Amino acid sequence: MNRLIPLCLLSLCLCLSACRRQEVGADHYTQGMDAMKAHNDDVAFQQLQLATAENQGLFQAHFALGRLCAANPEQLSLAVWHLRQAAKSPDTTVAQTAKSLLAETEKKFLLQLQEHWGKETGQDAELRNQLLLEQNRKLNDWIARLNSENYTLRQMLLN
């Protein structure tokens, strides 16, 4: 009986400490969300990054980071990555919201890439024009050869 009481107290203490233990990264997530509410995006970004680094399964932190990064055109690739992580959430509301924001962000990112890589220098445009002219000449030669063959075949059929 004397041994049972300390054992019960010890197991009760362990149980209570396990119940009060927060999810890893939750403190950083809370601080990040508070910073977002205060419109302090730099602090929010840092805290949410720490939260996701400590716990990859903190889908709400990924979603918040995705929203934060999607607002900055320079961080669209990071936004896409975090929103993809948030879309894996077991919480269907978070996952569906992340997927819809992900679709919009991917479109923005694709447009940004197309604009970036679509810009040509003067030499690029000249080279492209030369290639198109050469290709056009080859196609015209091929059409002329087909017309000639077609004419020859018609003449054979008529004879």
Secondary structure as UniProt FT lines:
FT   TURN            2..3
FT   HELIX           4..20
FT   TURN            24..25
FT   HELIX           26..37
FT   TURN            38..39
FT   HELIX           41..54
FT   TURN            56..57
FT   HELIX           59..70
FT   HELIX           73..75
FT   HELIX           76..86
FT   TURN            87..88
FT   HELIX           92..118
FT   HELIX           122..158
//
